[in-house]
Amino acid sequence: MVSNKRRGRALRGLIGGAVFAVLLATGAAAQLVHPPSASAAADTPWTGTWAVAPQSGGGTFNRQTLRQVVRTSIGGTAARIRLSNVFGSQPVTFADVQIAQSAGGSSVVTASARTVTFGGAGSVTVPAGGSAISDSIAFAVGAESDVAVSFYLPAATGSATQHQLGNQTSYTVAGDASGQATLSNPATSGSYSFLTNLDVQNPAAEGAVVALGASLTDGYASAFGANHRWPNLLAGRLNSAGHTVGVLNAGISGNDLLKDGAGPSALNRFQRDVIQQPGVKWVIFSDDAINDLGDAHPPTAAQLITGIQQLIASAHAAGLKFICSTLTPFKGAGYWTQTGENGRAAINAFIRGANSGCDHILDQDGATHDPGDVQRFLPAYDCGDHLHPNDAGYQAIANAVDIAAIFGASGGVRDVAQGRPTQVSSVGSGTNLGGANAVDGSEATRWSSDYVDPSWLVVDLGAAYSISRVRLSWEAAYGRAYQIQLSSDGGSWTTVFSTTTGDGGVDDLTVSGTGRYVRMYGTQRATQWGYSLWSLQVFGASGGVRDVAQGRPTQVSSVGSGTNLGGANAVDGSEATRWSSDYVDPSWLVVDLGAAYSISRVRLSWEAAYGRAYQIQLSSDGGRWTTVFSTTTGDGGVDDLTVSGTGRYVRMYGTQRATQWGYSLWSLQVFGS
């Protein structure tokens, strides 16, 4: 067994021999100077876990503290930040810079807070047009976690380099308050100022993917503060699939491919916002050209295609894979014209063509258009302005990314514990500390035991898996001595990892064994408190037939009027919640299994509004479908179907309702291996 130790939430000071860099931009060129580093961590490259694209025109600050919260994509053993003054008109001094785990709102977990230095100094002055990269910080970053960065601005800044659509609350107070646990009566905004990057060191990191685009990439109209931009949702899919790939969002709302306006054009910012990102290996070019097509005097499709080809050539020259996105429909939007629509069709045809030069395709158009009117968004995915998706639409885009084709097959290995039932020895006093929190996919909730040894947490995976990796993210109350154990029946246990020298933080463990049940069995607490886990992740490949649809992402043709009738209800493991469509034929529900499975059985539990005629279809890419079951005489109730086929996506495609209502499913179960 091998433990890949990621220092964690009980943080341990600065790594010796850290690196500080100042970047000075001169026009299109930039020079980055690194002093020699003696750090033992220097062999582990840096990979971006969060980023925004800088813009001009931010607010001004003077003798104020800013606290900004970022959502990571991957975790790591150490962190560093970048502060940008690239669009500033005067030098900006940053002092009392701190990083900590967010505790929600303007609050931080004070025990996690660490000072950020630059060349060993507690402050840094960044010249106009430049940026500064901090020293390495001994701060363990959790995947898909919220990290707060605070800094004091002791002098007038001039207009800040910003990212305008942060879609996340940032906080400002007078004076130096970086060390405060909670800011008092802060002013708030929805933008980021000066902070553009958070990078990590992670020996398992495969690289980073940059999402380059405009407002659809920026997450316009997604739920504020919910991190439902499609790049965030893609990060979740990658993590669940067992990949360690940083996802960096370089979207700018209003951005164009060919001309400057809302930020430099995609062509003019490609070097800085994509190629210079730490660890970048892939770029997904998304939606900029829609804004070009919406101009009063739009460029021709040929001009836009030439621009895309220039980006492809630049990416390939830098050794990057270039993923082309088809352009989403926008008929009904304020700037839609038939000329723009013709341009969109021509660009999509180019992208789908054999000679595009694209390494892969993300078919955002196919994932979001209305099958009955392909020039418009599917109503279930339209935020209402006919240009931007809602949260379900952003999920559909993230689901359309072919992870295996782009990032490589993971052998079916994924986090098989997420959302599964748990049992615990005890639950500590306090609010919302149950075992389910350790497997809910969030690093903001936790399980905590009573103050007693031994204590344990068990997760039931639902079927036997071949387990290769277990990841524990400890809160400050961690286990000094504990074991990871596997069982086929929940009674007889085999130990696959054991330690008596646990030191908290994140333990990323390589293990080997097969089991349905996984147990963290703690025998010695490191503190006076109990055992407290932000997350327990178990990575494995299926060893038997099970319901592979439970908890997986869904897409639907529509959602009926009413409360809580979304597609996720059909795969939540409960017969008390349901998906319901509008009163229309055809209607459909798709579940993304996350990997290809051999499907042997599909079980549908209908509510009173059922399908008279429907098909069960499988697909490897979510676009081309094979029918494995069809009926025109459905009679409701429970349909338990024996089928045969292989696919990653499963669709119930209804063509005739049996009632005046829509299609309504209590559950859709898919059994595969």
PAGUKE-893223 format. One record per residue (C-alpha): residue number from 0; residue in three letters; y, z, x. Coordinates in steps of 0.5 Angstrom, whole numbers, padded with zeros to 4 digits. Layout:
BEGIN
NUM  ala  Y  Z  X
...
END
This chain:
BEGIN
0  met  0000  0000  0000
1  val  0007  -0002  0002
2  ser  0013  0002  0000
3  asn  0020  -0003  0001
4  lys  0025  0003  0001
5  arg  0031  0002  -0003
6  arg  0036  0008  -0002
7  gly  0038  0010  -0009
8  arg  0042  0014  -0013
9  ala  0043  0020  -0008
10  leu  0047  0016  -0003
11  arg  0047  0017  0004
12  gly  0054  0015  0007
13  leu  0055  0009  0011
14  ile  0050  0005  0015
15  gly  0052  0005  0022
16  gly  0055  -0001  0026
17  ala  0057  -0004  0019
18  val  0061  -0011  0019
19  phe  0068  -0012  0017
20  ala  0071  -0019  0016
21  val  0077  -0022  0014
22  leu  0077  -0029  0011
23  leu  0084  -0033  0012
24  ala  0084  -0039  0008
25  thr  0088  -0045  0010
26  gly  0088  -0051  0005
27  ala  0081  -0053  0004
28  ala  0079  -0050  0010
29  ala  0077  -0043  0012
30  gln  0075  -0039  0018
31  leu  0071  -0032  0017
32  val  0070  -0028  0023
33  his  0065  -0023  0024
34  pro  0065  -0018  0030
35  pro  0058  -0017  0033
36  ser  0054  -0012  0029
37  ala  0049  -0007  0032
38  ser  0046  -0005  0025
39  ala  0039  -0005  0024
40  ala  0040  -0008  0017
41  ala  0043  -0014  0020
42  asp  0036  -0018  0020
43  thr  0036  -0017  0012
44  pro  0041  -0023  0010
45  trp  0046  -0021  0005
46  thr  0045  -0024  -0002
47  gly  0050  -0024  -0008
48  thr  0049  -0020  -0014
49  trp  0055  -0021  -0018
50  ala  0061  -0026  -0017
51  val  0067  -0029  -0021
52  ala  0071  -0035  -0019
53  pro  0078  -0033  -0017
54  gln  0085  -0035  -0021
55  ser  0092  -0035  -0020
56  gly  0097  -0031  -0025
57  gly  0095  -0024  -0025
58  gly  0099  -0018  -0026
59  thr  0103  -0014  -0021
60  phe  0101  -0007  -0019
61  asn  0105  -0002  -0015
62  arg  0102  0005  -0013
63  gln  0096  0005  -0018
64  thr  0089  0005  -0018
65  leu  0084  0000  -0021
66  arg  0077  0001  -0023
67  gln  0073  -0005  -0025
68  val  0066  -0005  -0028
69  val  0061  -0011  -0026
70  arg  0054  -0012  -0028
71  thr  0049  -0014  -0022
72  ser  0043  -0019  -0023
73  ile  0039  -0016  -0017
74  gly  0038  -0010  -0013
75  gly  0039  -0008  -0006
76  thr  0038  -0003  -0001
77  ala  0046  -0003  0001
78  ala  0052  -0006  -0002
79  arg  0059  -0010  0001
80  ile  0065  -0012  -0003
81  arg  0070  -0018  -0003
82  leu  0077  -0017  -0004
83  ser  0081  -0023  -0005
84  asn  0088  -0025  -0004
85  val  0087  -0032  -0004
86  phe  0092  -0034  -0009
87  gly  0097  -0028  -0007
88  ser  0104  -0029  -0005
89  gln  0105  -0023  0000
90  pro  0100  -0018  0003
91  val  0096  -0013  -0001
92  thr  0094  -0006  0002
93  phe  0088  -0003  -0001
94  ala  0086  0004  0000
95  asp  0081  0009  -0002
96  val  0076  0004  -0004
97  gln  0070  0007  -0008
98  ile  0064  0005  -0011
99  ala  0059  0008  -0016
100  gln  0055  0008  -0021
101  ser  0058  0007  -0028
102  ala  0057  0012  -0033
103  gly  0060  0008  -0038
104  gly  0068  0007  -0040
105  ser  0072  0009  -0034
106  ser  0067  0014  -0032
107  val  0063  0014  -0026
108  val  0057  0018  -0023
109  thr  0061  0022  -0018
110  ala  0054  0024  -0014
111  ser  0053  0017  -0013
112  ala  0060  0015  -0011
113  arg  0061  0013  -0004
114  thr  0067  0011  0000
115  val  0068  0003  0002
116  thr  0071  0002  0009
117  phe  0073  -0004  0013
118  gly  0072  -0004  0020
119  gly  0071  0003  0020
120  ala  0078  0004  0017
121  gly  0079  0007  0010
122  ser  0084  0002  0008
123  val  0085  -0006  0009
124  thr  0091  -0010  0008
125  val  0090  -0017  0006
126  pro  0094  -0023  0008
127  ala  0097  -0028  0003
128  gly  0091  -0033  0002
129  gly  0086  -0029  0005
130  ser  0080  -0024  0003
131  ala  0077  -0018  0006
132  ile  0069  -0017  0006
133  ser  0068  -0009  0007
134  asp  0063  -0006  0012
135  ser  0056  -0005  0009
136  ile  0055  0001  0005
137  ala  0049  0006  0004
138  phe  0049  0005  -0004
139  ala  0043  0003  -0007
140  val  0044  -0002  -0013
141  gly  0040  -0003  -0019
142  ala  0038  -0010  -0022
143  glu  0042  -0011  -0028
144  ser  0046  -0005  -0027
145  asp  0053  -0003  -0028
146  val  0057  -0001  -0022
147  ala  0064  0001  -0022
148  val  0069  -0001  -0016
149  ser  0076  0003  -0015
150  phe  0081  0002  -0011
151  tyr  0089  0005  -0010
152  leu  0094  0000  -0009
153  pro  0100  0004  -0005
154  ala  0105  -0002  -0005
155  ala  0107  -0007  -0010
156  thr  0102  -0013  -0010
157  gly  0106  -0019  -0013
158  ser  0102  -0023  -0018
159  ala  0094  -0021  -0017
160  thr  0089  -0026  -0015
161  gln  0085  -0025  -0022
162  his  0079  -0027  -0026
163  gln  0082  -0028  -0033
164  leu  0076  -0028  -0038
165  gly  0073  -0022  -0035
166  asn  0070  -0020  -0042
167  gln  0069  -0013  -0039
168  thr  0074  -0007  -0040
169  ser  0078  -0006  -0033
170  tyr  0082  0001  -0032
171  thr  0089  0002  -0029
172  val  0092  0009  -0028
173  ala  0098  0011  -0024
174  gly  0097  0014  -0017
175  asp  0091  0015  -0013
176  ala  0085  0017  -0018
177  ser  0079  0013  -0014
178  gly  0076  0020  -0014
179  gln  0076  0022  -0021
180  ala  0070  0022  -0025
181  thr  0074  0019  -0031
182  leu  0081  0016  -0031
183  ser  0086  0020  -0036
184  asn  0089  0015  -0041
185  pro  0088  0009  -0037
186  ala  0091  0002  -0039
187  thr  0086  -0003  -0040
188  ser  0085  -0010  -0040
189  gly  0080  -0016  -0040
190  ser  0081  -0019  -0033
191  tyr  0078  -0017  -0026
192  ser  0084  -0017  -0021
193  phe  0083  -0018  -0013
194  leu  0075  -0016  -0014
195  thr  0071  -0022  -0013
196  asn  0064  -0021  -0010
197  leu  0059  -0015  -0010
198  asp  0053  -0017  -0005
199  val  0047  -0013  -0003
200  gln  0041  -0013  0002
201  asn  0034  -0014  -0001
202  pro  0028  -0016  0004
203  ala  0025  -0019  -0003
204  ala  0031  -0023  -0005
205  glu  0029  -0031  -0005
206  gly  0037  -0033  -0005
207  ala  0042  -0034  -0010
208  val  0044  -0039  -0016
209  val  0051  -0040  -0017
210  ala  0053  -0042  -0025
211  leu  0059  -0047  -0024
212  gly  0063  -0049  -0030
213  ala  0068  -0047  -0035
214  ser  0068  -0043  -0041
215  leu  0061  -0044  -0044
216  thr  0059  -0041  -0037
217  asp  0065  -0036  -0037
218  gly  0062  -0033  -0043
219  tyr  0067  -0034  -0048
220  ala  0066  -0032  -0055
221  ser  0060  -0028  -0053
222  ala  0060  -0020  -0055
223  phe  0065  -0017  -0051
224  gly  0062  -0012  -0046
225  ala  0055  -0014  -0047
226  asn  0054  -0018  -0041
227  his  0051  -0024  -0046
228  arg  0054  -0030  -0042
229  trp  0048  -0034  -0041
230  pro  0048  -0033  -0033
231  asn  0047  -0025  -0035
232  leu  0041  -0027  -0039
233  leu  0038  -0032  -0034
234  ala  0038  -0026  -0029
235  gly  0034  -0022  -0034
236  arg  0029  -0028  -0035
237  leu  0029  -0028  -0027
238  asn  0027  -0021  -0026
239  ser  0022  -0021  -0032
240  ala  0019  -0027  -0029
241  gly  0018  -0023  -0022
242  his  0023  -0027  -0018
243  thr  0029  -0023  -0014
244  val  0034  -0029  -0015
245  gly  0042  -0027  -0015
246  val  0046  -0030  -0021
247  leu  0053  -0031  -0019
248  asn  0058  -0034  -0025
249  ala  0063  -0038  -0022
250  gly  0065  -0040  -0029
251  ile  0073  -0041  -0031
252  ser  0075  -0042  -0038
253  gly  0079  -0048  -0039
254  asn  0077  -0051  -0032
255  asp  0076  -0059  -0031
256  leu  0071  -0063  -0027
257  leu  0077  -0067  -0024
258  lys  0084  -0064  -0025
259  asp  0087  -0058  -0023
260  gly  0089  -0053  -0029
261  ala  0086  -0047  -0031
262  gly  0084  -0046  -0024
263  pro  0083  -0051  -0018
264  ser  0078  -0057  -0021
265  ala  0070  -0056  -0020
266  leu  0071  -0061  -0014
267  asn  0077  -0057  -0011
268  arg  0073  -0051  -0011
269  phe  0066  -0052  -0010
270  gln  0066  -0051  -0002
271  arg  0069  -0043  -0004
272  asp  0066  -0042  -0010
273  val  0059  -0045  -0009
274  ile  0057  -0047  -0002
275  gln  0061  -0040  0001
276  gln  0057  -0035  -0003
277  pro  0052  -0031  0000
278  gly  0045  -0033  0000
279  val  0046  -0039  -0005
280  lys  0040  -0044  -0005
281  trp  0042  -0047  -0012
282  val  0047  -0049  -0016
283  ile  0047  -0050  -0024
284  phe  0053  -0055  -0026
285  ser  0055  -0053  -0033
286  asp  0060  -0055  -0038
287  asp  0067  -0057  -0034
288  ala  0067  -0064  -0036
289  ile  0067  -0062  -0043
290  asn  0074  -0060  -0042
291  asp  0076  -0067  -0038
292  leu  0073  -0071  -0045
293  gly  0078  -0067  -0049
294  asp  0084  -0069  -0045
295  ala  0089  -0073  -0049
296  his  0088  -0078  -0044
297  pro  0081  -0077  -0042
298  pro  0078  -0080  -0036
299  thr  0072  -0085  -0037
300  ala  0065  -0083  -0037
301  ala  0064  -0087  -0030
302  gln  0070  -0083  -0027
303  leu  0066  -0076  -0029
304  ile  0060  -0079  -0027
305  thr  0063  -0080  -0020
306  gly  0065  -0073  -0020
307  ile  0058  -0070  -0021
308  gln  0055  -0075  -0016
309  gln  0060  -0072  -0011
310  leu  0058  -0065  -0012
311  ile  0051  -0067  -0012
312  ala  0052  -0070  -0005
313  ser  0056  -0064  -0003
314  ala  0051  -0059  -0005
315  his  0045  -0063  -0002
316  ala  0049  -0064  0005
317  ala  0050  -0056  0005
318  gly  0042  -0055  0003
319  leu  0043  -0053  -0004
320  lys  0039  -0055  -0010
321  phe  0043  -0058  -0015
322  ile  0041  -0057  -0023
323  cys  0045  -0062  -0028
324  ser  0046  -0059  -0035
325  thr  0047  -0064  -0040
326  leu  0054  -0063  -0044
327  thr  0053  -0059  -0051
328  pro  0056  -0062  -0057
329  phe  0063  -0060  -0059
330  lys  0064  -0065  -0066
331  gly  0069  -0061  -0070
332  ala  0072  -0057  -0064
333  gly  0080  -0059  -0064
334  tyr  0080  -0064  -0058
335  trp  0074  -0068  -0061
336  thr  0075  -0075  -0061
337  gln  0070  -0081  -0062
338  thr  0072  -0083  -0055
339  gly  0070  -0076  -0052
340  glu  0063  -0076  -0056
341  asn  0062  -0083  -0053
342  gly  0063  -0080  -0046
343  arg  0059  -0074  -0047
344  ala  0053  -0079  -0049
345  ala  0054  -0083  -0043
346  ile  0054  -0077  -0038
347  asn  0048  -0074  -0042
348  ala  0044  -0081  -0041
349  phe  0046  -0081  -0033
350  ile  0044  -0074  -0032
351  arg  0037  -0075  -0036
352  gly  0036  -0082  -0032
353  ala  0031  -0083  -0026
354  asn  0037  -0084  -0021
355  ser  0042  -0079  -0023
356  gly  0040  -0075  -0016
357  cys  0040  -0068  -0020
358  asp  0034  -0064  -0017
359  his  0033  -0061  -0024
360  ile  0036  -0061  -0031
361  leu  0038  -0056  -0035
362  asp  0038  -0059  -0042
363  gln  0044  -0055  -0046
364  asp  0045  -0060  -0051
365  gly  0038  -0060  -0053
366  ala  0037  -0053  -0053
367  thr  0044  -0052  -0058
368  his  0045  -0058  -0062
369  asp  0043  -0059  -0069
370  pro  0037  -0063  -0070
371  gly  0040  -0066  -0077
372  asp  0047  -0068  -0073
373  val  0046  -0068  -0066
374  gln  0054  -0068  -0065
375  arg  0054  -0061  -0067
376  phe  0052  -0054  -0065
377  leu  0046  -0052  -0069
378  pro  0050  -0047  -0074
379  ala  0046  -0041  -0072
380  tyr  0048  -0042  -0065
381  asp  0056  -0044  -0066
382  cys  0061  -0038  -0065
383  gly  0065  -0042  -0071
384  asp  0070  -0046  -0067
385  his  0064  -0051  -0066
386  leu  0066  -0051  -0058
387  his  0063  -0045  -0056
388  pro  0056  -0042  -0057
389  asn  0055  -0035  -0060
390  asp  0050  -0030  -0057
391  ala  0044  -0033  -0060
392  gly  0047  -0040  -0057
393  tyr  0048  -0037  -0050
394  gln  0041  -0034  -0050
395  ala  0038  -0041  -0052
396  ile  0042  -0044  -0046
397  ala  0039  -0038  -0042
398  asn  0032  -0040  -0045
399  ala  0032  -0047  -0043
400  val  0032  -0046  -0036
401  asp  0026  -0048  -0033
402  ile  0024  -0042  -0028
403  ala  0018  -0044  -0025
404  ala  0020  -0051  -0024
405  ile  0027  -0049  -0021
406  phe  0025  -0043  -0017
407  gly  0018  -0044  -0016
408  ala  0012  -0041  -0020
409  ser  0011  -0033  -0020
410  gly  0004  -0034  -0022
411  gly  0005  -0031  -0028
412  val  0007  -0025  -0025
413  arg  0013  -0021  -0029
414  asp  0015  -0014  -0031
415  val  0009  -0013  -0036
416  ala  0012  -0006  -0038
417  gln  0019  -0007  -0041
418  gly  0019  -0005  -0048
419  arg  0012  -0003  -0048
420  pro  0010  0004  -0051
421  thr  0010  0010  -0047
422  gln  0007  0017  -0047
423  val  0010  0023  -0043
424  ser  0009  0030  -0041
425  ser  0015  0033  -0043
426  val  0022  0031  -0045
427  gly  0028  0035  -0042
428  ser  0034  0038  -0046
429  gly  0039  0033  -0047
430  thr  0041  0027  -0052
431  asn  0037  0021  -0051
432  leu  0032  0022  -0045
433  gly  0025  0020  -0048
434  gly  0020  0016  -0044
435  ala  0022  0009  -0048
436  asn  0028  0009  -0044
437  ala  0025  0008  -0037
438  val  0022  0001  -0040
439  asp  0028  -0001  -0044
440  gly  0030  -0006  -0039
441  ser  0037  -0002  -0038
442  glu  0039  0002  -0032
443  ala  0044  0006  -0036
444  thr  0039  0010  -0040
445  arg  0033  0014  -0037
446  trp  0027  0019  -0038
447  ser  0028  0026  -0036
448  ser  0022  0031  -0036
449  asp  0022  0039  -0036
450  tyr  0023  0043  -0030
451  val  0016  0043  -0029
452  asp  0010  0041  -0024
453  pro  0006  0037  -0025
454  ser  0010  0032  -0030
455  trp  0008  0025  -0032
456  leu  0010  0018  -0035
457  val  0005  0013  -0038
458  val  0006  0006  -0040
459  asp  0001  0002  -0044
460  leu  0001  -0005  -0042
461  gly  -0003  -0007  -0048
462  ala  -0008  -0011  -0044
463  ala  -0011  -0010  -0037
464  tyr  -0007  -0013  -0032
465  ser  -0007  -0015  -0024
466  ile  -0002  -0010  -0022
467  ser  0002  -0012  -0015
468  arg  0008  -0008  -0015
469  val  0011  -0002  -0018
470  arg  0019  -0001  -0018
471  leu  0022  0006  -0020
472  ser  0029  0007  -0020
473  trp  0030  0015  -0019
474  glu  0036  0019  -0022
475  ala  0039  0024  -0018
476  ala  0033  0029  -0020
477  tyr  0027  0025  -0016
478  gly  0020  0026  -0014
479  arg  0018  0029  -0007
480  ala  0011  0028  -0008
481  tyr  0008  0023  -0014
482  gln  0003  0018  -0015
483  ile  0002  0012  -0018
484  gln  -0004  0011  -0022
485  leu  -0008  0006  -0026
486  ser  -0013  0006  -0032
487  ser  -0017  0002  -0036
488  asp  -0018  0007  -0042
489  gly  -0012  0012  -0041
490  gly  -0017  0018  -0039
491  ser  -0020  0016  -0032
492  trp  -0015  0014  -0027
493  thr  -0015  0011  -0020
494  thr  -0009  0012  -0015
495  val  -0006  0006  -0012
496  phe  0000  0009  -0009
497  ser  0001  0017  -0006
498  thr  0007  0020  -0003
499  thr  0009  0027  -0001
500  thr  0016  0025  0002
501  gly  0019  0021  -0003
502  asp  0027  0021  -0002
503  gly  0030  0018  -0009
504  gly  0033  0012  -0010
505  val  0029  0006  -0011
506  asp  0022  0006  -0009
507  asp  0019  -0002  -0009
508  leu  0012  -0001  -0008
509  thr  0007  -0006  -0007
510  val  0000  -0004  -0010
511  ser  -0006  -0007  -0012
512  gly  -0011  -0006  -0018
513  thr  -0012  -0007  -0025
514  gly  -0011  -0003  -0031
515  arg  -0008  -0003  -0038
516  tyr  -0005  0004  -0037
517  val  0000  0006  -0031
518  arg  0002  0013  -0030
519  met  0007  0016  -0025
520  tyr  0004  0023  -0024
521  gly  0009  0028  -0020
522  thr  0007  0034  -0017
523  gln  0013  0036  -0013
524  arg  0020  0036  -0015
525  ala  0025  0035  -0010
526  thr  0031  0039  -0014
527  gln  0031  0044  -0019
528  trp  0031  0039  -0024
529  gly  0026  0035  -0027
530  tyr  0023  0028  -0026
531  ser  0028  0023  -0028
532  leu  0027  0015  -0028
533  trp  0032  0010  -0030
534  ser  0027  0005  -0030
535  leu  0019  0004  -0029
536  gln  0018  -0003  -0028
537  val  0011  -0006  -0027
538  phe  0009  -0013  -0024
539  gly  0003  -0016  -0026
540  ala  -0001  -0022  -0028
541  ser  -0005  -0022  -0035
542  gly  -0013  -0020  -0034
543  gly  -0014  -0022  -0041
544  val  -0012  -0024  -0048
545  arg  -0006  -0021  -0051
546  asp  0000  -0022  -0056
547  val  0004  -0025  -0051
548  ala  0010  -0026  -0056
549  gln  0012  -0019  -0057
550  gly  0019  -0017  -0054
551  arg  0020  -0024  -0052
552  pro  0026  -0028  -0053
553  thr  0027  -0033  -0059
554  gln  0031  -0039  -0062
555  val  0031  -0040  -0069
556  ser  0034  -0046  -0074
557  ser  0038  -0041  -0078
558  val  0039  -0034  -0080
559  gly  0039  -0032  -0087
560  ser  0045  -0028  -0090
561  gly  0043  -0021  -0090
562  thr  0043  -0015  -0085
563  asn  0038  -0015  -0079
564  leu  0034  -0022  -0080
565  gly  0035  -0025  -0073
566  gly  0029  -0028  -0070
567  ala  0027  -0022  -0065
568  asn  0025  -0018  -0071
569  ala  0019  -0023  -0072
570  val  0016  -0021  -0065
571  asp  0019  -0014  -0064
572  gly  0012  -0011  -0066
573  ser  0014  -0008  -0072
574  glu  0012  -0010  -0079
575  ala  0018  -0007  -0082
576  thr  0023  -0012  -0080
577  arg  0023  -0019  -0081
578  trp  0026  -0026  -0079
579  ser  0029  -0030  -0085
580  ser  0032  -0037  -0085
581  asp  0037  -0040  -0089
582  tyr  0034  -0044  -0096
583  val  0033  -0050  -0092
584  asp  0028  -0055  -0090
585  pro  0026  -0056  -0084
586  ser  0027  -0049  -0081
587  trp  0024  -0046  -0075
588  leu  0023  -0040  -0070
589  val  0021  -0041  -0063
590  val  0019  -0036  -0058
591  asp  0019  -0037  -0050
592  leu  0013  -0033  -0047
593  gly  0016  -0033  -0040
594  ala  0011  -0037  -0037
595  ala  0005  -0042  -0039
596  tyr  -0001  -0039  -0043
597  ser  -0007  -0041  -0045
598  ile  -0007  -0040  -0053
599  ser  -0013  -0038  -0057
600  arg  -0010  -0035  -0063
601  val  -0003  -0035  -0067
602  arg  -0002  -0030  -0073
603  leu  0003  -0030  -0078
604  ser  0005  -0025  -0083
605  trp  0009  -0027  -0088
606  glu  0014  -0024  -0093
607  ala  0015  -0026  -0100
608  ala  0018  -0032  -0098
609  tyr  0013  -0036  -0094
610  gly  0012  -0043  -0092
611  arg  0008  -0048  -0096
612  ala  0008  -0053  -0091
613  tyr  0009  -0052  -0083
614  gln  0006  -0053  -0077
615  ile  0004  -0049  -0070
616  gln  0007  -0053  -0064
617  leu  0006  -0051  -0057
618  ser  0011  -0054  -0051
619  ser  0012  -0053  -0044
620  asp  0019  -0055  -0043
621  gly  0022  -0053  -0050
622  gly  0023  -0060  -0052
623  arg  0017  -0064  -0053
624  trp  0012  -0061  -0058
625  thr  0004  -0061  -0059
626  thr  0002  -0059  -0066
627  val  -0004  -0055  -0066
628  phe  -0004  -0053  -0073
629  ser  -0002  -0056  -0079
630  thr  -0002  -0054  -0087
631  thr  0001  -0057  -0093
632  thr  -0003  -0051  -0097
633  gly  0000  -0045  -0095
634  asp  -0001  -0039  -0099
635  gly  0003  -0033  -0096
636  gly  0000  -0027  -0094
637  val  -0003  -0027  -0087
638  asp  -0005  -0033  -0083
639  asp  -0009  -0031  -0078
640  leu  -0010  -0038  -0074
641  thr  -0015  -0040  -0069
642  val  -0012  -0045  -0064
643  ser  -0013  -0049  -0057
644  gly  -0008  -0051  -0053
645  thr  -0003  -0049  -0047
646  gly  0004  -0048  -0047
647  arg  0010  -0043  -0045
648  tyr  0014  -0044  -0052
649  val  0011  -0043  -0059
650  arg  0014  -0046  -0065
651  met  0013  -0045  -0073
652  tyr  0016  -0051  -0076
653  gly  0017  -0051  -0083
654  thr  0017  -0057  -0087
655  gln  0017  -0054  -0094
656  arg  0018  -0048  -0097
657  ala  0014  -0045  -0102
658  thr  0020  -0041  -0106
659  gln  0027  -0042  -0107
660  trp  0029  -0038  -0101
661  gly  0028  -0039  -0094
662  tyr  0022  -0038  -0089
663  ser  0021  -0030  -0088
664  leu  0016  -0027  -0083
665  trp  0015  -0020  -0082
666  ser  0011  -0022  -0075
667  leu  0009  -0028  -0071
668  gln  0004  -0026  -0066
669  val  0001  -0031  -0060
670  phe  -0005  -0029  -0057
671  gly  -0006  -0032  -0050
672  ser  -0008  -0031  -0043
END
